Amino acid sequence: MAAQTLIDKQHPSPGQAYVESIRLIDEEVLKQQTSENDDLFLWLRFQARRGVADAQQNLGRMLFWGQQGVSPNLQAAVKYYKAGARKEENPVSMYDYAIVLLKGHGVEQDIPKALKFLNKAAKQDFVPAINALGWYYERFEQDYERAVQFWERADEMGNPEAPFNLGVMYSLGLYPGKRADQFMAYKYYLKSARRAHTDGAIRLADVWIRGIPGLVPRLPLDAVLWTKWASEQNGYLGALLRKSLEAYLRQDWSSALIHYLMASESGFAVAQFNLGYLCEQHAGSLLSPAFRSECVWRYYNLSTYSQDPAPYALIKMGDLLYAGHEQRKRDVKAAAEMYKLAALRDEAQGWYSLGLLVQEGVELPRALLTELGLEEPLRADNHSVLIELFRRCRDHENAESYLPCSLALLNAQLQLVLRHHSAALKFTSAIGMAIVSIVTVVTTLGRLRGLTSHNGLRV
């Protein structure tokens, strides 16, 4: 499947769509979805016809890749690419037009003109154009020395494709002045994969399946995860995701369920998350309570095994594991593991939920505390751990976590005072803490005024 994805990417067709990993909780992204008859698309087209470069660029990419709900139309996309490139001001438009000219996608191949626009975009330090020049010299001129120069430069600037290309050169022994070196190739593939490049991920997985004796151990599980991620970039599966999302946006819950189910059973992590969310939020009238409960558990759980699981899914699975299920026993240890993973992904709810576990008397494993960065002085006893967890939750950048985490922290500190001081001091401390609590609440309410979201902490 991963290998077929690479082949399909080289041959765009109306049956494919750009893979947009949109989760149904991403409200801002959902608002940006459009169609050829939608006001957003019509406005962009009006702006593009007036010569607005950003509108030409956005419309070209939407039509070329089939993004944001727009059907692919290569010929129309090329017109917008050309209009933007001819001004020779916008490096993105020049690069996009150069690539379709270089490959002959939707237009007759014109290599000299493509090279002209690539050079102009590269002079503005547009990194994809610099990488593309390397590809031109390797593919059309067989000038490996110049190709490597461009790729090394693009790699230093963070381009994901350049290290893949350099890895191939090392692997085939084509790197100027160097012998074939599979370990150097591996290091470049790893860099490319970490920058989310599909080809790099597949080559990396291939190395991890076999290993390199004495240099790279076999890592079959990691290889499977990277191969799965690469497979999820397939344009035909992207079209299935698009159908699922369109059904959801028009509130056709049964169609959305069927399409997300097909995508989920193909292994799509985003589809698995969305199916779990759909069963949880919108399938009450379509599914029996037992089936709905099983759907929520199964697909949120499957989505957590992806390369980059959604913190929302981790928290949800933590809650489900903590509460138990008709056919599954309560598993507090597994719940804590899910909350930990969410906290490590910078999710305030993860810290808060771990704090609630400790507050209920759960002693978190030392290995888990170590992973969270809680050093020995911070875990002297359960109360020290509790205060640190709520403190990290309070100090999170998410403004909406500030109030509940601050109140939880104040409560934990008050309990500590009540444990260690005399009756008189307990009374005085309680009064002081109450005053501080009131001030904190008033300050926080002012800070949060006007902010609304469905992603607030669950208490």
C-alpha positions as CSV (number, residue, x, y, z in Angstrom):
1,M,0.0,0.0,0.0
2,A,2.8,2.4,0.9
3,A,4.6,1.6,-2.4
4,Q,1.4,2.1,-4.4
5,T,0.9,5.5,-2.7
6,L,4.2,6.7,-4.3
7,I,3.0,5.5,-7.7
8,D,-0.4,7.2,-7.3
9,K,1.3,10.5,-6.3
10,Q,3.1,10.6,-9.6
11,H,-0.1,10.2,-11.5
12,P,-2.7,12.7,-10.3
13,S,-6.3,11.9,-11.4
14,P,-9.9,13.0,-10.6
15,G,-10.3,9.9,-8.5
16,Q,-7.7,11.1,-6.0
17,A,-7.9,13.9,-3.5
18,Y,-5.3,15.6,-1.3
19,V,-5.2,13.8,2.1
20,E,-6.4,16.3,4.6
21,S,-6.1,15.0,8.1
22,I,-9.0,16.9,9.5
23,R,-10.4,15.8,12.9
24,L,-14.1,16.6,13.6
25,I,-13.1,18.7,16.7
26,D,-11.0,21.1,14.5
27,E,-13.7,23.7,14.3
28,E,-11.6,26.4,12.6
29,V,-10.5,24.0,9.9
30,L,-14.1,22.8,9.3
31,K,-15.1,26.4,8.7
32,Q,-12.6,26.7,5.8
33,Q,-14.1,23.8,3.8
34,T,-15.8,25.0,0.7
35,S,-17.0,24.0,-2.8
36,E,-17.2,25.4,-6.3
37,N,-20.5,27.1,-5.5
38,D,-19.6,28.2,-2.0
39,D,-19.2,31.9,-1.0
40,L,-15.5,31.3,0.0
41,F,-14.6,29.8,-3.3
42,L,-16.4,32.4,-5.3
43,W,-14.8,35.2,-3.3
44,L,-11.3,33.7,-3.9
45,R,-12.1,33.4,-7.7
46,F,-13.2,37.0,-7.8
47,Q,-10.0,38.1,-6.0
48,A,-7.8,35.9,-8.3
49,R,-9.4,37.5,-11.4
50,R,-8.5,40.9,-10.0
51,G,-4.9,39.7,-9.9
52,V,-4.5,39.2,-6.1
53,A,-1.5,36.9,-5.9
54,D,-2.5,35.0,-2.7
55,A,-5.9,34.2,-4.1
56,Q,-4.4,32.9,-7.4
57,Q,-2.0,30.8,-5.3
58,N,-4.7,29.4,-3.0
59,L,-7.1,28.6,-5.9
60,G,-4.4,26.9,-7.9
61,R,-3.4,24.6,-5.1
62,M,-7.1,23.9,-4.2
63,L,-7.9,22.9,-7.8
64,F,-4.7,21.0,-8.4
65,W,-4.9,18.8,-5.3
66,G,-8.6,18.9,-4.6
67,Q,-8.2,20.6,-1.3
68,Q,-10.9,22.1,1.1
69,G,-13.8,20.4,-0.7
70,V,-13.0,21.5,-4.2
71,S,-12.8,18.9,-7.0
72,P,-9.5,18.5,-8.7
73,N,-9.2,20.4,-12.0
74,L,-5.6,20.4,-13.4
75,Q,-6.3,22.7,-16.3
76,A,-8.0,25.3,-14.2
77,A,-5.2,25.0,-11.6
78,V,-2.5,25.6,-14.2
79,K,-4.2,28.8,-15.4
80,Y,-4.0,30.2,-11.8
81,Y,-0.5,29.1,-11.4
82,K,0.5,30.7,-14.7
83,A,-1.3,34.0,-13.8
84,G,0.6,34.2,-10.5
85,A,4.0,33.2,-11.9
86,R,4.0,35.7,-14.8
87,K,4.2,38.6,-12.4
88,E,7.6,37.1,-11.2
89,E,7.0,38.4,-7.7
90,N,5.5,35.5,-5.7
91,P,8.0,32.6,-5.3
92,V,5.2,30.2,-4.4
93,S,3.3,30.8,-7.7
94,M,6.5,30.6,-9.7
95,Y,7.5,27.3,-8.1
96,D,4.0,25.8,-8.5
97,Y,3.9,26.7,-12.2
98,A,7.5,25.5,-12.8
99,I,6.7,22.1,-11.4
100,V,3.7,21.5,-13.6
101,L,5.8,22.7,-16.6
102,L,8.6,20.4,-15.6
103,K,6.4,17.3,-15.3
104,G,3.8,18.2,-17.9
105,H,0.9,18.0,-15.5
106,G,-2.2,19.7,-17.1
107,V,0.0,21.5,-19.5
108,E,2.6,20.7,-22.3
109,Q,6.0,20.1,-20.8
110,D,8.3,23.1,-21.1
111,I,11.6,22.5,-19.4
112,P,13.4,25.8,-20.3
113,K,10.5,27.8,-19.0
114,A,10.3,25.7,-15.9
115,L,14.0,26.2,-15.2
116,K,13.5,30.0,-15.6
117,F,10.8,30.2,-13.0
118,L,12.6,27.8,-10.6
119,N,15.8,30.0,-10.7
120,K,13.8,33.1,-10.0
121,A,12.0,31.5,-7.0
122,A,15.3,30.1,-5.7
123,K,16.9,33.6,-5.8
124,Q,14.2,34.6,-3.3
125,D,15.4,31.6,-1.1
126,F,12.2,29.7,-1.6
127,V,13.4,26.3,-0.3
128,P,11.2,24.0,-2.4
129,A,12.5,25.7,-5.6
130,I,16.1,25.1,-4.4
131,N,15.3,21.4,-3.9
132,A,13.6,21.2,-7.3
133,L,16.7,22.6,-9.0
134,G,18.7,19.7,-7.5
135,W,16.1,17.3,-8.9
136,Y,16.4,19.0,-12.3
137,Y,20.2,18.7,-12.5
138,E,20.1,15.0,-11.3
139,R,17.2,14.0,-13.6
140,F,17.8,16.0,-16.8
141,E,21.5,16.8,-16.7
142,Q,22.9,13.9,-14.7
143,D,25.1,16.6,-13.0
144,Y,25.3,15.0,-9.6
145,E,27.7,17.5,-8.2
146,R,25.3,20.5,-8.8
147,A,22.3,18.4,-7.7
148,V,24.0,17.6,-4.4
149,Q,24.9,21.3,-3.8
150,F,21.3,22.3,-4.2
151,W,20.1,19.5,-2.0
152,E,22.6,20.2,0.7
153,R,21.5,23.8,0.8
154,A,17.8,22.9,0.9
155,D,18.5,20.3,3.6
156,E,20.1,22.9,5.8
157,M,17.0,25.1,5.3
158,G,14.7,22.3,6.6
159,N,13.3,20.9,3.4
160,P,11.9,17.4,3.8
161,E,12.6,16.1,0.3
162,A,16.2,17.1,0.1
163,P,17.5,14.6,2.7
164,F,15.6,11.9,1.0
165,N,17.4,12.7,-2.3
166,L,20.7,12.8,-0.5
167,G,20.0,9.4,1.1
168,V,19.3,7.9,-2.3
169,M,22.6,9.3,-3.7
170,Y,24.5,7.7,-0.8
171,S,22.6,4.5,-1.2
172,L,23.4,4.2,-4.9
173,G,27.0,5.3,-4.6
174,L,26.2,8.5,-6.7
175,Y,27.3,11.0,-4.1
176,P,30.3,12.8,-5.7
177,G,33.5,11.7,-4.1
178,K,31.9,9.2,-1.8
179,R,31.4,5.4,-1.9
180,A,28.0,3.8,-1.4
181,D,27.2,4.2,2.3
182,Q,23.9,2.6,3.5
183,F,24.4,4.0,7.0
184,M,24.6,7.6,5.8
185,A,21.6,6.9,3.5
186,Y,19.7,5.7,6.6
187,K,20.5,8.9,8.6
188,Y,19.2,11.0,5.7
189,Y,16.0,8.8,5.4
190,L,15.4,9.2,9.1
191,K,15.7,13.0,8.8
192,S,13.4,13.1,5.8
193,A,10.8,10.9,7.6
194,R,10.8,13.1,10.7
195,R,10.0,16.0,8.4
196,A,6.9,14.1,7.2
197,H,8.2,13.0,3.7
198,T,6.4,10.0,2.4
199,D,9.3,8.5,0.4
200,G,11.7,9.0,3.3
201,A,9.3,7.2,5.6
202,I,9.1,4.2,3.3
203,R,12.9,4.0,2.9
204,L,13.3,4.3,6.6
205,A,10.8,1.5,7.3
206,D,12.7,-0.7,4.8
207,V,15.9,-0.2,6.7
208,W,14.3,-0.9,10.1
209,I,12.7,-4.1,8.7
210,R,16.1,-5.5,7.7
211,G,18.5,-3.5,9.9
212,I,22.1,-2.8,9.1
213,P,24.4,-5.3,10.8
214,G,26.5,-3.6,13.6
215,L,25.0,-0.2,12.9
216,V,21.2,-0.2,12.9
217,P,19.1,-2.7,14.8
218,R,15.9,-4.2,13.4
219,L,12.9,-2.3,14.5
220,P,9.9,-4.0,12.9
221,L,7.2,-2.3,15.0
222,D,8.5,1.1,14.2
223,A,8.8,0.1,10.5
224,V,5.1,-0.9,10.5
225,L,4.1,2.5,12.1
226,W,6.0,4.5,9.4
227,T,4.7,2.3,6.6
228,K,1.1,2.8,7.9
229,W,1.6,6.6,8.0
230,A,3.0,6.6,4.5
231,S,0.0,4.5,3.3
232,E,-2.3,7.1,4.8
233,Q,-1.1,9.7,2.3
234,N,-2.7,7.8,-0.7
235,G,-4.9,10.0,-2.9
236,Y,-7.6,7.5,-3.3
237,L,-8.0,7.1,0.4
238,G,-7.9,10.9,0.6
239,A,-11.0,10.9,-1.7
240,L,-12.7,8.6,0.7
241,L,-11.9,10.9,3.6
242,R,-13.3,13.8,1.6
243,K,-16.6,12.0,1.0
244,S,-16.8,11.2,4.7
245,L,-16.2,14.8,5.7
246,E,-18.7,16.2,3.1
247,A,-21.4,13.8,4.5
248,Y,-20.6,15.1,8.0
249,L,-20.8,18.7,7.0
250,R,-24.2,18.3,5.5
251,Q,-25.2,16.3,8.7
252,D,-25.9,13.1,6.8
253,W,-24.9,11.0,9.8
254,S,-25.6,7.6,8.2
255,S,-23.5,8.3,5.1
256,A,-20.7,9.8,7.3
257,L,-20.7,6.7,9.5
258,I,-20.4,4.3,6.5
259,H,-17.6,6.3,4.7
260,Y,-15.6,6.8,7.9
261,L,-16.1,3.1,8.7
262,M,-14.6,2.1,5.4
263,A,-11.7,4.5,5.9
264,S,-11.2,3.3,9.5
265,E,-11.0,-0.3,8.5
266,S,-8.4,0.6,5.9
267,G,-6.3,1.8,8.9
268,F,-6.7,5.6,8.6
269,A,-6.0,7.0,12.1
270,V,-7.9,10.2,11.4
271,A,-10.9,8.3,10.2
272,Q,-10.8,6.1,13.3
273,F,-10.7,9.2,15.5
274,N,-13.6,10.8,13.6
275,L,-15.7,7.6,13.7
276,G,-15.2,7.4,17.4
277,Y,-16.2,11.0,17.8
278,L,-19.2,10.5,15.4
279,C,-20.4,7.5,17.4
280,E,-20.0,9.5,20.6
281,Q,-21.7,12.7,19.5
282,H,-24.1,12.1,16.7
283,A,-25.0,8.5,16.3
284,G,-27.5,8.1,19.2
285,S,-30.5,7.7,16.9
286,L,-28.7,5.3,14.5
287,L,-27.0,2.8,16.7
288,S,-28.0,0.7,19.7
289,P,-26.5,1.8,23.0
290,A,-24.3,-1.3,23.1
291,F,-23.0,-0.9,19.6
292,R,-22.5,2.8,20.1
293,S,-20.5,2.2,23.2
294,E,-18.4,-0.4,21.5
295,C,-17.8,1.9,18.5
296,V,-16.6,4.7,20.7
297,W,-14.2,2.4,22.6
298,R,-12.9,0.6,19.5
299,Y,-12.1,3.5,17.2
300,Y,-10.8,6.0,19.7
301,N,-8.5,3.2,21.0
302,L,-7.3,2.3,17.4
303,S,-6.5,6.0,16.7
304,T,-4.2,6.1,19.7
305,Y,-1.8,3.7,18.0
306,S,-0.9,6.2,15.2
307,Q,2.3,8.1,14.9
308,D,0.7,11.2,16.3
309,P,-2.4,10.4,18.3
310,A,-4.8,13.2,19.1
311,P,-4.6,14.2,22.8
312,Y,-8.4,14.3,22.8
313,A,-8.4,10.6,22.0
314,L,-5.8,9.8,24.6
315,I,-7.8,11.6,27.3
316,K,-11.0,9.9,26.1
317,M,-9.4,6.5,26.3
318,G,-8.0,7.3,29.7
319,D,-11.5,8.1,30.9
320,L,-13.0,4.9,29.4
321,L,-10.3,2.8,30.9
322,Y,-10.7,4.4,34.3
323,A,-14.5,4.0,34.2
324,G,-14.5,0.5,32.8
325,H,-16.9,-1.0,30.3
326,E,-19.6,-3.6,30.2
327,Q,-17.2,-6.2,28.8
328,R,-13.9,-4.7,30.1
329,K,-12.6,-4.3,33.6
330,R,-11.6,-1.0,35.0
331,D,-7.8,-0.4,34.4
332,V,-6.4,2.5,36.4
333,K,-2.8,1.8,35.4
334,A,-3.7,1.9,31.7
335,A,-5.7,5.1,32.2
336,A,-2.7,6.8,33.8
337,E,-0.6,5.8,30.8
338,M,-3.1,7.5,28.5
339,Y,-3.1,10.6,30.6
340,K,0.7,10.6,30.7
341,L,0.8,10.4,26.9
342,A,-1.6,13.4,26.6
343,A,0.5,15.4,29.1
344,L,3.7,14.7,27.1
345,R,1.9,16.1,24.1
346,D,1.4,19.4,25.9
347,E,-2.3,18.7,26.8
348,A,-3.3,20.4,30.1
349,Q,-6.1,17.9,30.6
350,G,-3.5,15.1,30.9
351,W,-1.9,16.8,33.9
352,Y,-5.2,17.5,35.4
353,S,-6.5,13.9,35.0
354,L,-3.3,12.5,36.5
355,G,-3.8,14.9,39.4
356,L,-7.3,13.6,40.0
357,L,-6.0,10.0,40.1
358,V,-3.5,11.0,42.7
359,Q,-6.1,12.9,44.6
360,E,-8.2,9.7,44.8
361,G,-5.2,7.8,46.3
362,V,-3.7,6.2,43.2
363,E,0.1,5.9,43.5
364,L,1.5,6.6,40.1
365,P,4.4,4.3,39.0
366,R,7.9,5.7,39.4
367,A,8.7,5.1,35.8
368,L,5.7,7.1,34.7
369,L,6.8,10.0,37.0
370,T,10.3,9.9,35.5
371,E,8.9,10.1,32.0
372,L,7.0,13.2,33.0
373,G,10.1,14.8,34.4
374,L,9.2,14.7,38.0
375,E,12.5,14.4,39.8
376,E,13.0,12.9,43.3
377,P,12.3,16.1,45.4
378,L,8.9,16.5,43.6
379,R,7.8,13.0,44.3
380,A,8.7,12.7,48.0
381,D,5.1,11.7,48.7
382,N,1.7,11.6,46.9
383,H,0.8,15.1,48.0
384,S,4.0,16.6,46.6
385,V,3.2,14.8,43.3
386,L,-0.3,16.1,43.4
387,I,0.8,19.7,43.8
388,E,3.3,19.5,41.0
389,L,0.8,17.9,38.6
390,F,-1.7,20.7,39.2
391,R,1.0,23.3,39.1
392,R,2.0,22.1,35.6
393,C,-1.6,22.1,34.5
394,R,-2.0,25.7,35.8
395,D,1.1,26.9,34.0
396,H,0.0,25.5,30.7
397,E,-0.3,28.1,27.9
398,N,-4.0,27.1,27.3
399,A,-5.9,30.0,29.0
400,E,-8.9,27.9,29.6
401,S,-7.1,25.4,31.8
402,Y,-5.9,28.2,34.2
403,L,-9.1,28.5,36.3
404,P,-9.8,24.8,37.0
405,C,-6.1,24.0,37.5
406,S,-5.6,27.0,39.8
407,L,-8.5,26.0,42.0
408,A,-7.3,22.4,42.1
409,L,-3.8,23.6,43.1
410,L,-5.2,25.9,45.8
411,N,-7.3,23.1,47.2
412,A,-4.3,20.7,47.3
413,Q,-2.2,23.4,49.0
414,L,-5.0,24.0,51.5
415,Q,-5.2,20.3,52.3
416,L,-1.4,20.3,52.9
417,V,-1.8,23.2,55.4
418,L,-4.6,21.5,57.2
419,R,-2.5,18.4,57.6
420,H,0.5,20.0,59.1
421,H,-0.7,22.9,61.3
422,S,-2.5,23.4,64.6
423,A,-6.2,24.1,64.8
424,A,-5.7,27.9,65.2
425,L,-3.4,28.1,62.3
426,K,-5.7,25.9,60.2
427,F,-8.4,28.5,60.7
428,T,-6.2,31.4,59.8
429,S,-4.7,29.6,56.8
430,A,-8.2,28.6,55.6
431,I,-9.3,32.3,55.7
432,G,-6.1,33.3,53.8
433,M,-6.6,30.6,51.2
434,A,-10.2,31.6,50.7
435,I,-9.2,35.2,50.0
436,V,-6.5,34.0,47.6
437,S,-9.1,31.8,45.9
438,I,-11.5,34.6,45.4
439,V,-8.8,36.9,44.0
440,T,-7.7,34.0,41.7
441,V,-11.2,33.4,40.4
442,V,-11.9,37.1,39.8
443,T,-8.5,37.5,38.0
444,T,-9.0,34.4,35.9
445,L,-12.6,35.2,34.9
446,G,-11.3,38.5,33.6
447,R,-8.6,36.7,31.7
448,L,-11.0,34.2,30.2
449,R,-13.9,36.7,29.4
450,G,-15.0,36.3,25.8
451,L,-13.3,32.9,25.4
452,T,-15.5,29.9,24.6
453,S,-14.5,26.4,23.5
454,H,-15.7,22.8,23.7
455,N,-12.2,21.7,24.6
456,G,-12.3,22.8,28.2
457,L,-11.1,20.6,31.0
458,R,-13.4,17.9,32.1
459,V,-13.8,17.8,35.9
